[in-house]
Amino acid sequence: MLKDILKKGALGALCFLAGVGLASLERTHAQDYAGLEASPALWTVEADGATVHLFGTFHLLPDALDWRSDVVDAAFAESGTVWFEADVLSPEAQAQMQALVPQLGLNQPGVTLSSLLGADTYAALEAMTAELGIPAGNLEPVQPWLAGVTLGALQLQSLGFNPASGVEAVLTARANGEGKAIDYLETAEGQLRMLSGLSMDTQIEWLRVSLEDMSDLESEMDRMVRAWATGDADTLDTMVNGSIRDASAELYDALMVNRNRDWVPQIEAMIASGGTHFVAVGAGHLPGEEGVVALLRAEGYTVTRR
């Protein structure tokens, strides 16, 4: 059972890296999105004869949500190279993550999850595992960060969120079908090491807040998905980045700010290389004062909302 949980935990970790709080994702009803007329935000940088399209993603989505728009389709069609955060879909990447998650997510011998958490937080964890139908004791060997992303992944799957319907899976299939080049801004190993490198205090607080939010954020997640799907970048920024900032400054810097800053030079290299590129990263990374769009503008680039 632990092996199965750890495999799903790898998926959950990458889901969180979309810039969407795990706790926020878990209470959405997949059927609510049938018929939603979607127009997700797309930004474009044009400089030195090159074009870079910037598109925010959700890694897992309900099957009923058709998020594609004519604007996004046209930008994708004209792009020669498609960039994602990391390769998490190939069999090789899945095997690597399944090997790394136990290495990076288990406690030292003699240390248990319950010994790290306060009584109230562990009671909340027991309640959530009972709701999901797994014994809380199965999570005793894991660190708090992995416990949180594992519970998030399990609840997502139970509510109908499907990685096959996520933006990355859909665009990867289309890119392969159209013979486009695919590249990555990060590695899956780097993402997992970032999560496991969080201080223990931050891991515990993140898990505590996530467990609190898991029980009552159905309406908040509905707003978040609809904000993304309809291109309401300001609401998405407030809900995604604001919630992470409120949880922990260390968490916000690790998950969002540092990675946004790391990506800007890579986007500049795309511009220098010429051609047309389509960059698809977690939806929370693009808007906001410390988002990729603002950082590019601060470097002097004109970034246009499409």
C-alpha positions as CSV (number, residue, x, y, z in Angstrom):
1,M,0.0,0.0,0.0
2,L,2.8,2.4,0.8
3,K,4.4,1.8,-2.6
4,D,1.1,2.7,-4.3
5,I,0.8,5.9,-2.2
6,L,4.3,7.0,-3.0
7,K,3.6,6.6,-6.7
8,K,0.6,8.8,-6.4
9,G,2.5,11.2,-4.2
10,A,4.9,11.9,-7.1
11,L,1.9,12.9,-9.2
12,G,0.6,15.1,-6.4
13,A,3.9,16.9,-6.0
14,L,3.9,17.8,-9.7
15,C,0.3,18.9,-9.5
16,F,1.2,21.4,-6.8
17,L,4.0,22.8,-9.0
18,A,1.3,24.1,-11.3
19,G,1.1,27.0,-8.9
20,V,-2.3,25.8,-7.7
21,G,-2.6,24.8,-4.0
22,L,-3.2,21.2,-3.4
23,A,-5.8,21.9,-0.8
24,S,-7.6,24.2,-3.2
25,L,-7.9,21.6,-5.9
26,E,-9.5,18.9,-4.1
27,R,-13.2,20.0,-3.7
28,T,-14.1,20.8,-7.3
29,H,-17.0,18.8,-8.8
30,A,-15.8,17.8,-12.3
31,Q,-19.3,17.9,-13.7
32,D,-19.7,21.6,-13.0
33,Y,-17.6,22.6,-16.0
34,A,-19.5,21.0,-18.8
35,G,-20.5,23.7,-21.3
36,L,-18.2,26.4,-19.9
37,E,-17.0,28.7,-22.7
38,A,-13.3,28.9,-22.0
39,S,-10.7,31.5,-23.1
40,P,-7.6,31.1,-20.9
41,A,-5.1,33.9,-20.8
42,L,-2.3,33.9,-23.3
43,W,0.6,36.4,-23.4
44,T,3.0,37.0,-26.2
45,V,6.6,38.4,-26.4
46,E,7.9,39.5,-29.7
47,A,11.5,40.7,-29.9
48,D,14.4,40.4,-32.3
49,G,12.3,38.5,-34.9
50,A,11.3,35.8,-32.4
51,T,8.0,35.1,-30.7
52,V,7.3,33.4,-27.4
53,H,3.8,32.6,-26.3
54,L,3.2,32.2,-22.6
55,F,0.3,30.0,-21.4
56,G,-0.7,29.0,-17.9
57,T,-1.7,25.4,-17.3
58,F,-3.5,23.0,-14.9
59,H,-1.7,19.7,-14.7
60,L,-4.9,17.7,-13.9
61,L,-8.4,18.7,-15.1
62,P,-11.9,17.1,-15.2
63,D,-12.7,15.5,-18.5
64,A,-15.8,17.8,-18.9
65,L,-13.8,21.0,-19.1
66,D,-12.9,22.0,-22.7
67,W,-10.3,24.7,-22.1
68,R,-9.1,25.1,-25.7
69,S,-9.7,28.4,-27.5
70,D,-9.1,29.6,-31.0
71,V,-6.4,32.0,-29.8
72,V,-4.5,29.3,-27.9
73,D,-4.9,26.9,-30.8
74,A,-3.5,29.4,-33.3
75,A,-0.5,30.3,-31.1
76,F,0.3,26.6,-30.6
77,A,-0.1,25.8,-34.3
78,E,2.5,28.5,-35.3
79,S,5.1,27.4,-32.7
80,G,8.0,25.2,-33.6
81,T,9.0,24.3,-30.1
82,V,6.8,23.6,-27.1
83,W,8.3,24.1,-23.6
84,F,6.9,22.5,-20.4
85,E,8.1,22.8,-16.8
86,A,9.5,19.2,-16.7
87,D,9.1,15.8,-18.3
88,V,6.7,14.1,-16.0
89,L,4.7,12.0,-18.6
90,S,7.2,9.7,-20.3
91,P,7.7,6.2,-18.9
92,E,11.3,7.1,-18.2
93,A,10.3,10.2,-16.1
94,Q,7.6,8.2,-14.3
95,A,10.2,5.5,-13.4
96,Q,12.6,8.2,-12.2
97,M,10.0,9.8,-10.0
98,Q,8.9,6.5,-8.5
99,A,12.5,5.9,-7.5
100,L,13.2,9.4,-6.2
101,V,10.1,10.0,-4.1
102,P,10.9,7.2,-1.6
103,Q,14.5,8.5,-1.4
104,L,13.5,12.1,-0.9
105,G,10.2,11.7,1.0
106,L,10.9,9.2,3.8
107,N,11.8,10.1,7.4
108,Q,15.0,9.0,9.1
109,P,14.7,5.7,10.8
110,G,12.8,6.0,14.1
111,V,11.1,9.2,13.0
112,T,7.3,9.0,12.2
113,L,4.9,11.5,10.8
114,S,2.8,11.5,13.9
115,S,5.9,12.4,16.0
116,L,6.5,15.5,13.8
117,L,2.9,16.8,13.9
118,G,1.0,18.2,16.8
119,A,-2.1,16.4,18.1
120,D,-4.6,18.6,16.3
121,T,-2.8,18.3,12.9
122,Y,-2.5,14.6,13.2
123,A,-6.1,14.3,14.1
124,A,-7.0,16.2,11.0
125,L,-4.8,13.9,8.9
126,E,-6.5,10.9,10.4
127,A,-9.9,12.3,9.5
128,M,-8.8,13.0,5.9
129,T,-7.3,9.5,5.4
130,A,-10.5,8.0,6.8
131,E,-12.5,9.9,4.2
132,L,-10.2,8.7,1.5
133,G,-10.3,5.1,2.7
134,I,-6.7,4.6,3.7
135,P,-5.2,3.9,7.1
136,A,-3.3,7.0,8.5
137,G,-0.6,4.6,9.6
138,N,0.4,4.0,6.0
139,L,1.8,7.6,6.0
140,E,3.8,7.3,9.2
141,P,7.1,6.8,7.3
142,V,6.8,9.9,5.1
143,Q,7.8,13.5,5.6
144,P,5.1,16.1,5.9
145,W,5.6,17.5,2.4
146,L,5.0,14.1,0.9
147,A,2.0,13.4,3.1
148,G,0.4,16.6,1.9
149,V,0.9,16.0,-1.8
150,T,-0.1,12.3,-1.5
151,L,-3.4,13.2,0.1
152,G,-4.0,15.9,-2.5
153,A,-3.3,13.5,-5.4
154,L,-5.6,10.8,-3.9
155,Q,-8.5,13.2,-3.4
156,L,-8.0,14.7,-6.9
157,Q,-8.3,11.3,-8.4
158,S,-11.3,10.5,-6.4
159,L,-13.1,13.6,-7.6
160,G,-12.5,12.9,-11.3
161,F,-9.4,15.1,-12.0
162,N,-7.6,13.3,-14.7
163,P,-3.9,13.8,-15.7
164,A,-4.9,12.7,-19.2
165,S,-7.2,15.7,-19.5
166,G,-4.6,18.1,-18.1
167,V,-3.1,20.8,-20.3
168,E,0.4,19.2,-20.5
169,A,-0.9,15.8,-21.5
170,V,-3.2,17.3,-24.2
171,L,-0.5,19.6,-25.6
172,T,2.2,16.9,-25.5
173,A,0.0,14.6,-27.6
174,R,-0.7,17.4,-30.0
175,A,3.0,18.4,-30.3
176,N,4.0,14.8,-31.0
177,G,1.3,14.4,-33.5
178,E,2.4,17.6,-35.3
179,G,6.1,16.8,-35.2
180,K,7.0,19.8,-32.9
181,A,10.1,19.9,-30.8
182,I,9.5,19.5,-27.1
183,D,11.8,20.9,-24.4
184,Y,11.7,21.6,-20.6
185,L,12.6,24.4,-18.2
186,E,13.3,22.1,-15.3
187,T,13.7,18.4,-14.4
188,A,11.3,16.3,-12.3
189,E,14.2,15.5,-10.0
190,G,14.8,19.2,-9.4
191,Q,11.1,19.8,-8.6
192,L,11.1,16.9,-6.1
193,R,14.3,18.0,-4.5
194,M,12.9,21.5,-4.1
195,L,9.9,20.1,-2.2
196,S,12.0,17.9,0.0
197,G,14.4,20.7,0.7
198,L,11.7,22.8,2.5
199,S,12.4,23.3,6.2
200,M,10.6,20.9,8.5
201,D,8.7,23.8,10.0
202,T,7.4,24.9,6.6
203,Q,6.5,21.3,5.7
204,I,4.5,20.9,8.8
205,E,2.7,24.3,8.4
206,W,2.0,23.5,4.8
207,L,0.4,20.2,5.7
208,R,-1.6,21.8,8.5
209,V,-3.0,24.5,6.3
210,S,-3.7,22.0,3.5
211,L,-5.7,19.7,5.9
212,E,-7.7,22.7,7.1
213,D,-8.5,23.8,3.6
214,M,-9.3,20.3,2.2
215,S,-12.6,20.2,4.0
216,D,-14.3,23.4,2.9
217,L,-12.8,24.9,-0.3
218,E,-15.2,23.6,-2.9
219,S,-16.5,27.0,-3.8
220,E,-13.0,28.5,-3.7
221,M,-11.7,25.9,-6.2
222,D,-14.7,26.4,-8.4
223,R,-13.8,30.1,-8.6
224,M,-10.2,29.3,-9.3
225,V,-10.9,26.9,-12.2
226,R,-13.4,29.3,-13.7
227,A,-11.0,32.2,-13.3
228,W,-8.3,30.3,-15.2
229,A,-10.6,29.0,-17.8
230,T,-12.1,32.4,-18.5
231,G,-8.9,34.3,-18.5
232,D,-9.4,36.2,-15.2
233,A,-5.7,36.5,-14.4
234,D,-6.2,38.9,-11.5
235,T,-8.5,36.6,-9.6
236,L,-6.2,33.7,-10.3
237,D,-3.2,35.6,-9.0
238,T,-5.0,36.5,-5.8
239,M,-6.2,33.0,-5.2
240,V,-3.1,31.1,-6.1
241,N,-0.2,33.3,-5.2
242,G,-2.0,35.0,-2.4
243,S,-2.8,31.7,-0.7
244,I,0.7,30.4,-1.0
245,R,2.2,33.7,0.4
246,D,-0.2,33.5,3.3
247,A,0.8,29.9,4.1
248,S,4.6,30.6,4.2
249,A,7.1,33.0,2.8
250,E,9.6,30.1,2.3
251,L,7.0,28.1,0.4
252,Y,6.1,31.0,-1.8
253,D,9.7,31.7,-2.7
254,A,10.5,28.1,-3.3
255,L,7.4,27.2,-5.4
256,M,6.9,30.4,-7.2
257,V,9.4,33.3,-7.0
258,N,12.7,31.5,-7.4
259,R,11.4,29.4,-10.3
260,N,9.9,32.4,-12.1
261,R,13.2,34.1,-11.9
262,D,15.0,31.0,-13.2
263,W,12.8,30.8,-16.2
264,V,13.3,34.4,-17.4
265,P,16.8,33.9,-18.7
266,Q,15.6,30.7,-20.5
267,I,12.9,32.7,-22.2
268,E,15.5,35.3,-23.2
269,A,17.5,32.5,-24.7
270,M,14.5,31.4,-26.7
271,I,14.2,34.9,-28.1
272,A,17.9,34.9,-28.9
273,S,17.6,31.6,-30.8
274,G,14.8,32.9,-33.0
275,G,11.6,31.2,-34.2
276,T,8.3,30.8,-32.4
277,H,8.0,29.1,-29.0
278,F,5.0,28.0,-26.9
279,V,5.8,28.0,-23.2
280,A,3.2,26.2,-21.0
281,V,3.8,26.5,-17.2
282,G,1.6,26.3,-14.2
283,A,-1.1,29.0,-14.2
284,G,0.0,30.7,-11.1
285,H,3.5,31.5,-12.5
286,L,2.4,34.0,-15.1
287,P,0.3,36.8,-13.4
288,G,1.2,39.0,-10.4
289,E,3.9,41.4,-9.4
290,E,6.5,38.5,-9.2
291,G,5.1,36.5,-12.1
292,V,6.9,35.7,-15.3
293,V,5.0,38.4,-17.3
294,A,6.0,41.2,-14.9
295,L,9.6,39.9,-14.7
296,L,9.9,40.0,-18.5
297,R,8.4,43.5,-18.6
298,A,11.0,44.6,-16.0
299,E,13.7,43.4,-18.3
300,G,12.4,45.7,-21.0
301,Y,10.3,43.3,-23.1
302,T,6.9,44.1,-24.4
303,V,4.5,41.4,-23.3
304,T,1.0,41.5,-24.9
305,R,-2.1,39.9,-23.6
306,R,-3.8,38.1,-26.5
